[in-house]
Amino acid sequence: MNPLIILDGGMGRELKRMGAPFSQPYWSAQALIEAPHFVEKAHQQFIDAGADIITTNSYACVPFHLGDLLYQERGTELASLAAKLAKNAVSHSNRAVTIAGSLPPAFGSYRPDLFMAEQGAQVWQDLMQAQDAYVDIWLVETLSSIEEAQVVSQVLAESTKPKYYAYTLLDDVSQLGKLRSGETVVDAVQSLLKHNPDGILFNCSIPEVIEAALAATAKVLESHHSSICLGAFANSFTPIQSGHKANDAVQELRDVCPQEYLQFAKKWQQHGANVIGGCCGIGPEHIEVLAKWKASVN
């Protein structure tokens, strides 16, 4: 089994908790625009908690959050700043920490019905170029459909850096093993393997639906004799339904304490996950518990 690697937690909600400028529609990009020192501080808190990988705060540097005009004017500048701030945080720490360049959904999280391939490819291309000089790996976050994964895989083909793809799942325990599009995890993984990913993860879904997705993925990888990384970083949101409009309101959180999250993480590891962290609402206190567990396991 691959050694455990601890990913950081959710940047947006951590910025909000810290008192950084934070509102819809800008989400985590507002801190980049108005008070970037909060972003570097948040990275440092996750590093101090024990994260081995931190993710750039470029998730909201897309037209969906910035609007078309601000994206055209400052989107790549803000994404580059996000990557520089992550680099600064690592350089000021005394640990060897990997920086993941975030490639988020261009047209809103959890909405495969809004995806436009040509425009999405251009946004991902822009974000890649803006962050490339500062990041070590790519982390494609919150993929909702097979089509999205196929398009971004083609964009990433020109990069020699390791590539990790994270799918978001239906928040419905009666429909385990399905993406937000309704497509199966098995079909998604088999399709993605053609592009030689370095890792397949599941993110921004409730913890309860991730175990089944990892189990299904592990079976596919075994059949392909593949030893790529598996991983998970769940959120602590209340379940998100189809048709969710991410910019209409700040999604409600539920209380998932660090020890409860650790119990989910242990189950994920049993199904082969070795890259484990958190998404929205999972903070440094959760990452610290995961890091202590990692020390006992590794």
NORSUL-V191906 format. One record per residue. RES is the residue in three letters. SS is DSSP state (H for helix, E for strand, L for the rest). OMEGA is omega as a letter, one per 40 degrees, with the letter a starting at -180 (* if undefined). D_LAST is the distance of its C-alpha to the last C-alpha in Angstrom with 1 decimal. Layout:
<<RES:SS:OMEGA:D_LAST> <RES:SS:OMEGA:D_LAST>>
//
This chain:
<<MET:L:i:10.2> <ASN:L:i:9.4> <PRO:L:i:6.1> <LEU:L:i:6.7> <ILE:E:a:9.5> <ILE:E:i:11.6> <LEU:E:i:15.3> <ASP:L:a:18.0> <GLY:L:a:20.5> <GLY:L:a:24.2> <MET:H:a:26.3> <GLY:H:a:29.7> <ARG:H:i:29.4> <GLU:H:i:27.7> <LEU:H:i:30.6> <LYS:H:a:33.0> <ARG:H:a:31.4> <MET:H:a:31.7> <GLY:L:i:35.4> <ALA:L:i:35.4> <PRO:L:a:38.3> <PHE:L:i:37.3> <SER:L:i:39.6> <GLN:L:e:40.4> <PRO:L:a:40.9> <TYR:L:i:39.1> <TRP:L:a:35.9> <SER:L:i:33.2> <ALA:H:a:35.6> <GLN:H:i:38.0> <ALA:H:i:35.8> <LEU:H:a:35.8> <ILE:H:a:39.6> <GLU:H:a:40.4> <ALA:L:a:37.7> <PRO:L:i:34.9> <HIS:H:i:33.7> <PHE:H:a:32.1> <VAL:H:i:30.0> <GLU:H:i:28.6> <LYS:H:i:28.0> <ALA:H:i:26.1> <HIS:H:a:23.8> <GLN:H:i:23.3> <GLN:H:i:22.5> <PHE:H:i:19.7> <ILE:H:i:18.4> <ASP:H:i:18.8> <ALA:H:i:17.0> <GLY:L:i:13.8> <ALA:L:i:14.5> <ASP:L:i:13.4> <ILE:E:i:16.4> <ILE:E:a:19.8> <THR:E:a:22.6> <THR:L:a:26.2> <ASN:L:a:28.7> <SER:L:a:31.0> <TYR:L:a:30.8> <ALA:L:i:34.3> <CYS:L:a:35.8> <VAL:L:a:37.7> <PRO:H:a:41.3> <PHE:H:a:40.4> <HIS:H:a:39.4> <LEU:H:a:41.4> <GLY:L:a:44.5> <ASP:H:a:46.0> <LEU:H:a:47.9> <LEU:H:i:45.2> <TYR:H:i:42.8> <GLN:H:a:45.3> <GLU:H:a:46.0> <ARG:H:a:42.6> <GLY:H:a:39.8> <THR:H:i:38.5> <GLU:H:a:39.1> <LEU:H:i:37.0> <ALA:H:i:34.1> <SER:H:i:34.3> <LEU:H:i:34.2> <ALA:H:a:31.2> <ALA:H:i:29.3> <LYS:H:a:30.8> <LEU:H:i:29.7> <ALA:H:i:26.0> <LYS:H:i:26.4> <ASN:H:a:28.0> <ALA:H:i:25.3> <VAL:H:a:22.7> <SER:H:i:25.2> <HIS:L:i:25.8> <SER:L:i:22.2> <ASN:L:a:20.4> <ARG:L:i:17.3> <ALA:L:a:16.9> <VAL:L:i:17.1> <THR:E:i:18.1> <ILE:E:i:21.4> <ALA:E:i:22.1> <GLY:E:a:25.9> <SER:E:i:26.9> <LEU:E:a:29.5> <PRO:L:i:30.7> <PRO:L:a:33.5> <ALA:L:a:36.8> <PHE:L:i:38.9> <GLY:L:a:37.0> <SER:L:i:33.9> <TYR:L:a:34.2> <ARG:L:i:37.6> <PRO:H:a:37.7> <ASP:H:a:41.5> <LEU:H:a:41.9> <PHE:L:i:40.1> <MET:L:a:42.4> <ALA:H:a:41.1> <GLU:H:i:43.1> <GLN:H:i:42.7> <GLY:H:i:39.0> <ALA:H:a:38.5> <GLN:H:i:40.3> <VAL:H:i:38.3> <TRP:H:i:35.0> <GLN:H:i:36.7> <ASP:H:a:37.8> <LEU:H:i:34.3> <MET:H:a:32.7> <GLN:H:a:35.3> <ALA:H:a:35.1> <GLN:H:a:31.3> <ASP:L:a:30.8> <ALA:L:a:31.3> <TYR:L:a:28.5> <VAL:L:a:25.6> <ASP:L:a:22.9> <ILE:E:i:22.5> <TRP:E:i:24.6> <LEU:E:i:23.7> <VAL:E:a:26.5> <GLU:E:i:26.5> <THR:E:i:28.2> <LEU:E:a:29.9> <SER:L:a:32.4> <SER:L:i:33.9> <ILE:H:a:33.8> <GLU:H:i:36.5> <GLU:H:a:34.6> <ALA:H:i:31.6> <GLN:H:a:34.2> <VAL:H:a:36.0> <VAL:H:i:33.0> <SER:H:i:31.6> <GLN:H:i:35.0> <VAL:H:a:34.9> <LEU:H:a:31.4> <ALA:L:a:32.6> <GLU:L:a:34.0> <SER:L:i:30.7> <THR:L:a:28.5> <LYS:L:i:25.5> <PRO:E:a:22.6> <LYS:E:i:23.7> <TYR:E:a:22.0> <TYR:E:a:24.2> <ALA:E:i:23.8> <TYR:E:i:26.4> <THR:L:a:27.7> <LEU:E:i:28.8> <LEU:L:i:31.8> <ASP:L:a:31.2> <ASP:L:a:32.8> <VAL:L:i:31.2> <SER:L:i:34.3> <GLN:L:a:33.6> <LEU:L:i:30.0> <GLY:L:i:28.8> <LYS:E:i:31.3> <LEU:E:i:31.3> <ARG:L:i:33.7> <SER:L:a:36.2> <GLY:L:i:36.2> <GLU:L:a:34.9> <THR:E:i:32.3> <VAL:H:i:28.7> <VAL:H:i:29.3> <ASP:H:a:32.1> <ALA:H:a:30.3> <VAL:H:i:27.4> <GLN:H:i:29.8> <SER:H:a:31.9> <LEU:H:a:29.1> <LEU:H:i:27.8> <LYS:H:a:31.1> <HIS:H:i:30.0> <ASN:L:i:26.8> <PRO:L:i:24.3> <ASP:L:i:20.9> <GLY:E:i:19.5> <ILE:E:a:21.0> <LEU:E:i:20.2> <PHE:E:a:22.2> <ASN:E:i:23.3> <CYS:E:i:26.0> <SER:E:i:26.6> <ILE:E:a:26.3> <PRO:H:a:23.0> <GLU:H:a:25.0> <VAL:H:a:25.8> <ILE:H:a:22.5> <GLU:H:a:21.1> <ALA:H:i:24.2> <ALA:H:i:24.0> <LEU:H:i:20.5> <ALA:H:i:21.6> <ALA:H:i:24.7> <THR:H:a:23.0> <ALA:H:i:20.6> <LYS:H:i:23.8> <VAL:H:a:25.6> <LEU:H:i:22.8> <GLU:H:i:22.8> <SER:H:i:26.6> <HIS:L:a:26.5> <HIS:L:a:23.9> <SER:L:a:21.9> <SER:L:i:18.2> <ILE:L:a:18.3> <CYS:E:i:15.8> <LEU:E:a:16.4> <GLY:E:a:16.1> <ALA:E:i:17.8> <PHE:E:a:19.2> <ALA:E:i:21.9> <ASN:E:i:24.7> <SER:L:i:26.3> <PHE:E:i:29.8> <THR:L:a:32.3> <PRO:L:a:32.8> <ILE:L:a:34.4> <GLN:L:i:37.4> <SER:L:a:39.0> <GLY:L:a:41.3> <HIS:L:i:39.3> <LYS:L:a:40.8> <ALA:L:a:38.1> <ASN:L:a:40.5> <ASP:L:a:42.8> <ALA:L:i:40.7> <VAL:L:a:37.3> <GLN:L:a:35.3> <GLU:L:i:34.9> <LEU:E:i:31.6> <ARG:L:a:30.5> <ASP:L:i:28.5> <VAL:L:a:24.9> <CYS:L:a:23.2> <PRO:H:a:19.6> <GLN:H:i:18.8> <GLU:H:i:20.7> <TYR:H:i:18.8> <LEU:H:i:15.5> <GLN:H:i:17.0> <PHE:H:a:17.9> <ALA:H:i:14.5> <LYS:H:i:13.1> <LYS:H:i:16.0> <TRP:H:i:15.5> <GLN:H:i:12.1> <GLN:H:i:13.9> <HIS:L:i:16.4> <GLY:L:a:14.1> <ALA:E:i:13.5> <ASN:E:i:10.6> <VAL:E:a:12.7> <ILE:E:i:13.5> <GLY:E:a:15.9> <GLY:E:i:19.4> <CYS:L:a:23.0> <CYS:L:i:26.3> <GLY:L:i:26.2> <ILE:L:a:22.5> <GLY:L:a:22.3> <PRO:H:i:20.3> <GLU:H:i:20.1> <HIS:H:a:18.2> <ILE:H:i:15.9> <GLU:H:i:15.3> <VAL:H:i:14.3> <LEU:H:a:11.9> <ALA:H:i:10.3> <LYS:H:i:10.2> <TRP:H:i:8.6> <LYS:H:a:5.8> <ALA:H:i:5.5> <SER:H:a:5.9> <VAL:H:a:3.8> <ASN:L:*:0.0>>
//
